[in-house]
């Protein structure tokens, strides 16, 4: 008999997490629209210019020629978000848009059928009596899902279960937040094959997702150890004095209700576990395949999209009674990602306007002259800080990638900086601040689930964020020094 369970309260909360909030959407749309018109206005100030390019499309730095100032027509600016789907970047924009719709649809299916809950819940229950080490294993599981599959919001829906699990072992809510919320975010940021960051940046740079994977694996290990040490020190602190926990008062109330609110086993959990375990093993194999086989690396995004869609539909048919349920779950997830497609179109249209007005190469020439003779690390640091700044206003990884990477990649190539280091710098700047910036809705939803105030959260994590920031810079410096 197949799973026909109604969505649990935790799964219902996922709607608030997975969907793009209206306020966030409007904010990003306004910022990207302003950037679009700003680029149009710059065409009336900056002269046109152009570089010669080699067969691969890389600019030849000594071939820049400058033309006259010639502003772009207003109608071209206004229609750019539509015309981008017929531009030279149309295939990339369409592939990324379809990819996001498919991934969102399949992840929504996993949530609504209880697949993720069963997978992680069963693993943790088997380790319930292992004490402190179970925290490190929980962190590893969540980080791996984030690092390999780009899952963050989807994993945060499991936060109430993880908190109950930690409380039942004599720990506190903050430990649950660290093992779930922090781990999922840090895994997403210390990405190894994350298709939403590594995959998309590699796509815009026209390189294999495997480019620089060794350094990313090393960085993943460093971040994992850092988070584990942070949580172990926290556990030692509250073991000596439980009242030092920032969630002590809340935890006392939660423990009184723990038995009554302990989550029940999902119906047909065994079947769900087997089906989705195989699903993720297959997707892991596909990720490794596209990351290591150079001949298909250029098709990584469509291959991953097709793999997730086909695998997701098959898994859905095996755990749902009706085909309509599978289509509904996937459709709802895809619809929730439509605002992201609009953001992608706007972000891509910024480059289109700069290209059509002839100022894109002019801007790149100015940046190259500014950075010429400077260290590669300084250039990487500026890119890192640029992404970090944009992260405050634009949470969407794909929107930031299509906004800045078409400009950044040619510049870094001209400066002799490898795409591997650019990918690493982007992932670092894009992800870690998701669990410190109050503009991120996922953080706020997670804290509300845990009943922990934002100020207490900042008090608990700011030192960790400072350490991660320093480690990120040191890793970039190390990459430059060894010529990675």
Buried (B, 14 or more C-beta within 10 A) or exposed (E): EBBEBEBBEBBEBBBBBBBBBEEBBEBBBEBBBEBBBEBBEBBEEBEBBBBEEEEEEBBEBEEBEEEEBEBBEEEBBBEBBEBBBEBEBBEBBBBBBBBBBBBBBBBBBBBBBBBBBBBBBBBBEEBEEEEBEBBBBBBBBBBBBBBBBBBBBBBBBBBBBBBBBBBEBEBBBBBBBBBBBBBBBBBBBBBBBBBBBBBBBBBBBBBBBBBBBEBBEBBBEBBBEBBBEBBBEBBEEBEEEBEEBBBBEBBEEBBEEEEEEEBEEBBBBEBBBEBBBBBBEBBBEBBBBBBEEEEBBBEBBBBBBBBBBEBBBBBBBBBBEEEEBBBBBBBBBBBBBBBBBBBBBBBBBBBBBBBBBBBBBBBBBBBBEEBEEEEBBEBBBBBBEBBBEBBEBBBBBBBBBBBBBBBBBBBBBBBEBBBBBBBBBBBBBBBBBBBBBEBBBBBBBBBEBBBBBEEBBEEBBEEBBEBBBEBBBEBBBBBBEEEB
